[in-house]
Amino acid sequence: MSQKIVVIGCGWLGFPLAKALVKNGHAVIGTTTSDQKHEQMSGHGIQPIVLKVNADTVQTSDDAIWQSDIFIIAIPPKVSAQGREFHIGQVRALLERIPERARIVYVSSTSVYPSLAGKYDESFELSAEKTGNPTLYACEKLISDRVKSTIVRCGGLMGEHRISGRYFAGKEVSGEQQPVNYIHQSDAVGLIAGIIENGITGTYNLVSPLHPTRSEVYRANSRKFGFTMPTFKDEGIRRVVDGMLIADKLDYTFEYPDPSDFHS
């Protein structure tokens, strides 16, 4: 069934997600903060609308946006530039405008789990004292108050030009034996699209099923792309985030199950 879907934040994840939803037959609105992306989005069947979300106000070029069925909030928090409270204010301002009847999908991150060794899944009880990301934790609390809401906690998003380890070429880093909790862009899009198509609510981790070590991923990518392998100053911690709950629920087959092979 075709639905009217708004993707708030047509960036690195939001734009390919919007394109996938158009291919699935939905009427998709993509928001942008300026007119620069209008032609690019229109060329893929996405209706572009200017939407500026501040910490306490929302401004849009077309109020018809609020008549949509589903709202995907895919705005990455910029804590270092805007502070911890800014993104919380953005989410709160959006919730004041999005009607109660509409479904909300909020793109969060696995960084919301503690930065401590252990295996984490959706049953882990987070709290303000037990979170690795207070900003996202606060936003998740706001979103979960809505009955028709879904929270997706994405692992480290990789794929295309995001190549794990290249930024650290020749540098000293930590975590040689630390398992990675990554997800390829294509699989993140596929899982979120599946969640929308099946009307699934709740909270889910989006993480690839395999967790090679950071050194294994960096070494594989350094060979493929010719950058200098980083050196490691410590082994790191064994922190694994399980993403199989939603994959099993959707009977989803990962296109890229192994982060060591995201760029084959």
TORKOL-4160 file (C-alpha; in steps of 0.2 Angstrom, whole numbers, padded with zeros to 4 digits, m for minus):
264
<pt num="1" X="0000" Y="0000" Z="0000"/>
<pt num="2" X="0007" Y="0017" Z="m0005"/>
<pt num="3" X="0010" Y="0029" Z="0009"/>
<pt num="4" X="0015" Y="0047" Z="0010"/>
<pt num="5" X="0032" Y="0047" Z="0019"/>
<pt num="6" X="0043" Y="0062" Z="0024"/>
<pt num="7" X="0062" Y="0059" Z="0026"/>
<pt num="8" X="0068" Y="0073" Z="0037"/>
<pt num="9" X="0086" Y="0074" Z="0034"/>
<pt num="10" X="0090" Y="0068" Z="0016"/>
<pt num="11" X="0109" Y="0065" Z="0019"/>
<pt num="12" X="0121" Y="0050" Z="0018"/>
<pt num="13" X="0107" Y="0038" Z="0024"/>
<pt num="14" X="0091" Y="0048" Z="0022"/>
<pt num="15" X="0094" Y="0051" Z="0003"/>
<pt num="16" X="0096" Y="0033" Z="m0002"/>
<pt num="17" X="0082" Y="0028" Z="0009"/>
<pt num="18" X="0071" Y="0040" Z="0001"/>
<pt num="19" X="0076" Y="0033" Z="m0016"/>
<pt num="20" X="0072" Y="0016" Z="m0010"/>
<pt num="21" X="0055" Y="0020" Z="m0004"/>
<pt num="22" X="0051" Y="0029" Z="m0020"/>
<pt num="23" X="0055" Y="0013" Z="m0029"/>
<pt num="24" X="0044" Y="0003" Z="m0017"/>
<pt num="25" X="0029" Y="0014" Z="m0024"/>
<pt num="26" X="0028" Y="0027" Z="m0010"/>
<pt num="27" X="0025" Y="0046" Z="m0011"/>
<pt num="28" X="0041" Y="0053" Z="m0003"/>
<pt num="29" X="0045" Y="0070" Z="0003"/>
<pt num="30" X="0063" Y="0074" Z="0006"/>
<pt num="31" X="0068" Y="0089" Z="0017"/>
<pt num="32" X="0083" Y="0100" Z="0014"/>
<pt num="33" X="0089" Y="0116" Z="0022"/>
<pt num="34" X="0091" Y="0125" Z="0006"/>
<pt num="35" X="0086" Y="0124" Z="m0012"/>
<pt num="36" X="0103" Y="0117" Z="m0018"/>
<pt num="37" X="0097" Y="0098" Z="m0018"/>
<pt num="38" X="0080" Y="0101" Z="m0026"/>
<pt num="39" X="0085" Y="0096" Z="m0043"/>
<pt num="40" X="0095" Y="0081" Z="m0037"/>
<pt num="41" X="0080" Y="0075" Z="m0027"/>
<pt num="42" X="0067" Y="0078" Z="m0040"/>
<pt num="43" X="0077" Y="0068" Z="m0052"/>
<pt num="44" X="0074" Y="0053" Z="m0041"/>
<pt num="45" X="0055" Y="0056" Z="m0039"/>
<pt num="46" X="0057" Y="0063" Z="m0022"/>
<pt num="47" X="0047" Y="0079" Z="m0018"/>
<pt num="48" X="0059" Y="0092" Z="m0011"/>
<pt num="49" X="0053" Y="0103" Z="0003"/>
<pt num="50" X="0064" Y="0116" Z="0013"/>
<pt num="51" X="0063" Y="0112" Z="0032"/>
<pt num="52" X="0074" Y="0121" Z="0045"/>
<pt num="53" X="0073" Y="0113" Z="0062"/>
<pt num="54" X="0081" Y="0123" Z="0076"/>
<pt num="55" X="0081" Y="0119" Z="0095"/>
<pt num="56" X="0064" Y="0127" Z="0097"/>
<pt num="57" X="0056" Y="0131" Z="0081"/>
<pt num="58" X="0052" Y="0122" Z="0064"/>
<pt num="59" X="0051" Y="0132" Z="0048"/>
<pt num="60" X="0045" Y="0124" Z="0032"/>
<pt num="61" X="0041" Y="0130" Z="0014"/>
<pt num="62" X="0025" Y="0119" Z="0013"/>
<pt num="63" X="0014" Y="0116" Z="0028"/>
<pt num="64" X="0006" Y="0101" Z="0018"/>
<pt num="65" X="0021" Y="0091" Z="0024"/>
<pt num="66" X="0012" Y="0088" Z="0041"/>
<pt num="67" X="m0002" Y="0079" Z="0032"/>
<pt num="68" X="0009" Y="0064" Z="0029"/>
<pt num="69" X="0008" Y="0046" Z="0036"/>
<pt num="70" X="0025" Y="0042" Z="0041"/>
<pt num="71" X="0040" Y="0054" Z="0047"/>
<pt num="72" X="0058" Y="0047" Z="0047"/>
<pt num="73" X="0069" Y="0058" Z="0057"/>
<pt num="74" X="0086" Y="0056" Z="0051"/>
<pt num="75" X="0095" Y="0071" Z="0057"/>
<pt num="76" X="0112" Y="0067" Z="0064"/>
<pt num="77" X="0116" Y="0076" Z="0081"/>
<pt num="78" X="0131" Y="0088" Z="0079"/>
<pt num="79" X="0135" Y="0088" Z="0098"/>
<pt num="80" X="0153" Y="0095" Z="0096"/>
<pt num="81" X="0147" Y="0110" Z="0086"/>
<pt num="82" X="0130" Y="0113" Z="0093"/>
<pt num="83" X="0130" Y="0106" Z="0111"/>
<pt num="84" X="0121" Y="0091" Z="0119"/>
<pt num="85" X="0104" Y="0100" Z="0121"/>
<pt num="86" X="0102" Y="0107" Z="0103"/>
<pt num="87" X="0097" Y="0090" Z="0095"/>
<pt num="88" X="0085" Y="0086" Z="0109"/>
<pt num="89" X="0077" Y="0103" Z="0106"/>
<pt num="90" X="0076" Y="0098" Z="0087"/>
<pt num="91" X="0067" Y="0082" Z="0091"/>
<pt num="92" X="0055" Y="0090" Z="0104"/>
<pt num="93" X="0051" Y="0104" Z="0091"/>
<pt num="94" X="0047" Y="0091" Z="0077"/>
<pt num="95" X="0036" Y="0081" Z="0089"/>
<pt num="96" X="0026" Y="0097" Z="0092"/>
<pt num="97" X="0022" Y="0098" Z="0074"/>
<pt num="98" X="0020" Y="0079" Z="0069"/>
<pt num="99" X="0002" Y="0074" Z="0071"/>
<pt num="100" X="m0002" Y="0060" Z="0084"/>
<pt num="101" X="m0009" Y="0049" Z="0070"/>
<pt num="102" X="0007" Y="0048" Z="0061"/>
<pt num="103" X="0020" Y="0035" Z="0063"/>
<pt num="104" X="0038" Y="0040" Z="0067"/>
<pt num="105" X="0054" Y="0032" Z="0063"/>
<pt num="106" X="0069" Y="0039" Z="0073"/>
<pt num="107" X="0087" Y="0035" Z="0067"/>
<pt num="108" X="0097" Y="0033" Z="0083"/>
<pt num="109" X="0114" Y="0025" Z="0085"/>
<pt num="110" X="0122" Y="0010" Z="0095"/>
<pt num="111" X="0132" Y="0023" Z="0104"/>
<pt num="112" X="0117" Y="0024" Z="0115"/>
<pt num="113" X="0124" Y="0008" Z="0124"/>
<pt num="114" X="0137" Y="0010" Z="0137"/>
<pt num="115" X="0155" Y="0011" Z="0131"/>
<pt num="116" X="0160" Y="m0004" Z="0141"/>
<pt num="117" X="0164" Y="m0022" Z="0137"/>
<pt num="118" X="0149" Y="m0034" Z="0135"/>
<pt num="119" X="0136" Y="m0040" Z="0123"/>
<pt num="120" X="0122" Y="m0028" Z="0121"/>
<pt num="121" X="0104" Y="m0031" Z="0113"/>
<pt num="122" X="0088" Y="m0023" Z="0114"/>
<pt num="123" X="0084" Y="m0030" Z="0131"/>
<pt num="124" X="0097" Y="m0020" Z="0139"/>
<pt num="125" X="0090" Y="m0008" Z="0151"/>
<pt num="126" X="0097" Y="0009" Z="0147"/>
<pt num="127" X="0096" Y="0024" Z="0159"/>
<pt num="128" X="0103" Y="0041" Z="0161"/>
<pt num="129" X="0117" Y="0034" Z="0171"/>
<pt num="130" X="0120" Y="0019" Z="0159"/>
<pt num="131" X="0121" Y="0026" Z="0142"/>
<pt num="132" X="0136" Y="0031" Z="0131"/>
<pt num="133" X="0126" Y="0045" Z="0122"/>
<pt num="134" X="0115" Y="0055" Z="0134"/>
<pt num="135" X="0109" Y="0066" Z="0119"/>
<pt num="136" X="0102" Y="0051" Z="0109"/>
<pt num="137" X="0096" Y="0043" Z="0125"/>
<pt num="138" X="0085" Y="0058" Z="0129"/>
<pt num="139" X="0079" Y="0059" Z="0111"/>
<pt num="140" X="0074" Y="0041" Z="0111"/>
<pt num="141" X="0064" Y="0044" Z="0127"/>
<pt num="142" X="0054" Y="0058" Z="0119"/>
<pt num="143" X="0051" Y="0047" Z="0103"/>
<pt num="144" X="0046" Y="0031" Z="0113"/>
<pt num="145" X="0032" Y="0041" Z="0121"/>
<pt num="146" X="0023" Y="0041" Z="0105"/>
<pt num="147" X="0012" Y="0025" Z="0102"/>
<pt num="148" X="0016" Y="0024" Z="0084"/>
<pt num="149" X="0035" Y="0025" Z="0085"/>
<pt num="150" X="0050" Y="0015" Z="0079"/>
<pt num="151" X="0068" Y="0018" Z="0085"/>
<pt num="152" X="0083" Y="0011" Z="0075"/>
<pt num="153" X="0100" Y="0011" Z="0082"/>
<pt num="154" X="0112" Y="0010" Z="0068"/>
<pt num="155" X="0130" Y="0003" Z="0070"/>
<pt num="156" X="0144" Y="0012" Z="0062"/>
<pt num="157" X="0137" Y="0017" Z="0045"/>
<pt num="158" X="0150" Y="0012" Z="0031"/>
<pt num="159" X="0150" Y="0009" Z="0012"/>
<pt num="160" X="0153" Y="0019" Z="m0003"/>
<pt num="161" X="0166" Y="0032" Z="0001"/>
<pt num="162" X="0165" Y="0028" Z="0020"/>
<pt num="163" X="0180" Y="0017" Z="0021"/>
<pt num="164" X="0184" Y="0011" Z="0039"/>
<pt num="165" X="0202" Y="0014" Z="0044"/>
<pt num="166" X="0207" Y="0026" Z="0029"/>
<pt num="167" X="0205" Y="0042" Z="0040"/>
<pt num="168" X="0218" Y="0034" Z="0052"/>
<pt num="169" X="0230" Y="0030" Z="0039"/>
<pt num="170" X="0248" Y="0030" Z="0047"/>
<pt num="171" X="0241" Y="0036" Z="0063"/>
<pt num="172" X="0241" Y="0028" Z="0080"/>
<pt num="173" X="0224" Y="0022" Z="0086"/>
<pt num="174" X="0216" Y="0011" Z="0100"/>
<pt num="175" X="0207" Y="m0005" Z="0099"/>
<pt num="176" X="0217" Y="m0018" Z="0089"/>
<pt num="177" X="0206" Y="m0033" Z="0095"/>
<pt num="178" X="0190" Y="m0023" Z="0098"/>
<pt num="179" X="0175" Y="m0030" Z="0088"/>
<pt num="180" X="0167" Y="m0018" Z="0076"/>
<pt num="181" X="0149" Y="m0015" Z="0076"/>
<pt num="182" X="0146" Y="m0009" Z="0058"/>
<pt num="183" X="0132" Y="m0009" Z="0046"/>
<pt num="184" X="0133" Y="m0006" Z="0027"/>
<pt num="185" X="0123" Y="0008" Z="0020"/>
<pt num="186" X="0113" Y="m0004" Z="0009"/>
<pt num="187" X="0108" Y="m0015" Z="0023"/>
<pt num="188" X="0103" Y="0000" Z="0034"/>
<pt num="189" X="0092" Y="0006" Z="0020"/>
<pt num="190" X="0085" Y="m0012" Z="0017"/>
<pt num="191" X="0081" Y="m0015" Z="0035"/>
<pt num="192" X="0072" Y="0002" Z="0038"/>
<pt num="193" X="0062" Y="0000" Z="0022"/>
<pt num="194" X="0057" Y="m0017" Z="0028"/>
<pt num="195" X="0052" Y="m0010" Z="0045"/>
<pt num="196" X="0041" Y="0003" Z="0036"/>
<pt num="197" X="0033" Y="m0009" Z="0024"/>
<pt num="198" X="0028" Y="m0021" Z="0038"/>
<pt num="199" X="0022" Y="m0008" Z="0050"/>
<pt num="200" X="0034" Y="m0013" Z="0064"/>
<pt num="201" X="0036" Y="m0003" Z="0080"/>
<pt num="202" X="0048" Y="m0004" Z="0094"/>
<pt num="203" X="0067" Y="m0002" Z="0096"/>
<pt num="204" X="0079" Y="m0012" Z="0085"/>
<pt num="205" X="0098" Y="m0013" Z="0082"/>
<pt num="206" X="0104" Y="m0012" Z="0064"/>
<pt num="207" X="0121" Y="m0020" Z="0065"/>
<pt num="208" X="0129" Y="m0033" Z="0053"/>
<pt num="209" X="0129" Y="m0051" Z="0059"/>
<pt num="210" X="0148" Y="m0053" Z="0059"/>
<pt num="211" X="0160" Y="m0043" Z="0071"/>
<pt num="212" X="0178" Y="m0044" Z="0065"/>
<pt num="213" X="0191" Y="m0035" Z="0075"/>
<pt num="214" X="0196" Y="m0017" Z="0070"/>
<pt num="215" X="0213" Y="m0022" Z="0065"/>
<pt num="216" X="0206" Y="m0035" Z="0053"/>
<pt num="217" X="0194" Y="m0022" Z="0045"/>
<pt num="218" X="0208" Y="m0009" Z="0044"/>
<pt num="219" X="0220" Y="m0022" Z="0036"/>
<pt num="220" X="0208" Y="m0028" Z="0023"/>
<pt num="221" X="0204" Y="m0010" Z="0018"/>
<pt num="222" X="0222" Y="m0004" Z="0018"/>
<pt num="223" X="0226" Y="m0018" Z="0005"/>
<pt num="224" X="0211" Y="m0014" Z="m0006"/>
<pt num="225" X="0213" Y="0005" Z="m0006"/>
<pt num="226" X="0232" Y="0007" Z="m0003"/>
<pt num="227" X="0233" Y="0017" Z="0012"/>
<pt num="228" X="0246" Y="0015" Z="0026"/>
<pt num="229" X="0240" Y="0003" Z="0040"/>
<pt num="230" X="0237" Y="0012" Z="0056"/>
<pt num="231" X="0247" Y="0006" Z="0072"/>
<pt num="232" X="0238" Y="0001" Z="0088"/>
<pt num="233" X="0242" Y="0007" Z="0105"/>
<pt num="234" X="0231" Y="m0005" Z="0114"/>
<pt num="235" X="0219" Y="m0020" Z="0112"/>
<pt num="236" X="0203" Y="m0011" Z="0116"/>
<pt num="237" X="0187" Y="m0018" Z="0124"/>
<pt num="238" X="0176" Y="m0033" Z="0119"/>
<pt num="239" X="0160" Y="m0023" Z="0115"/>
<pt num="240" X="0147" Y="m0032" Z="0104"/>
<pt num="241" X="0130" Y="m0025" Z="0099"/>
<pt num="242" X="0118" Y="m0039" Z="0092"/>
<pt num="243" X="0108" Y="m0034" Z="0077"/>
<pt num="244" X="0099" Y="m0050" Z="0074"/>
<pt num="245" X="0082" Y="m0046" Z="0082"/>
<pt num="246" X="0075" Y="m0036" Z="0067"/>
<pt num="247" X="0084" Y="m0046" Z="0054"/>
<pt num="248" X="0076" Y="m0062" Z="0060"/>
<pt num="249" X="0059" Y="m0053" Z="0062"/>
<pt num="250" X="0060" Y="m0048" Z="0044"/>
<pt num="251" X="0068" Y="m0064" Z="0038"/>
<pt num="252" X="0081" Y="m0052" Z="0031"/>
<pt num="253" X="0097" Y="m0058" Z="0021"/>
<pt num="254" X="0111" Y="m0046" Z="0023"/>
<pt num="255" X="0119" Y="m0040" Z="0007"/>
<pt num="256" X="0135" Y="m0036" Z="0017"/>
<pt num="257" X="0136" Y="m0047" Z="0032"/>
<pt num="258" X="0155" Y="m0045" Z="0034"/>
<pt num="259" X="0162" Y="m0028" Z="0038"/>
<pt num="260" X="0179" Y="m0034" Z="0032"/>
<pt num="261" X="0171" Y="m0036" Z="0015"/>
<pt num="262" X="0160" Y="m0020" Z="0013"/>
<pt num="263" X="0170" Y="m0014" Z="m0002"/>
<pt num="264" X="0172" Y="m0030" Z="m0012"/>
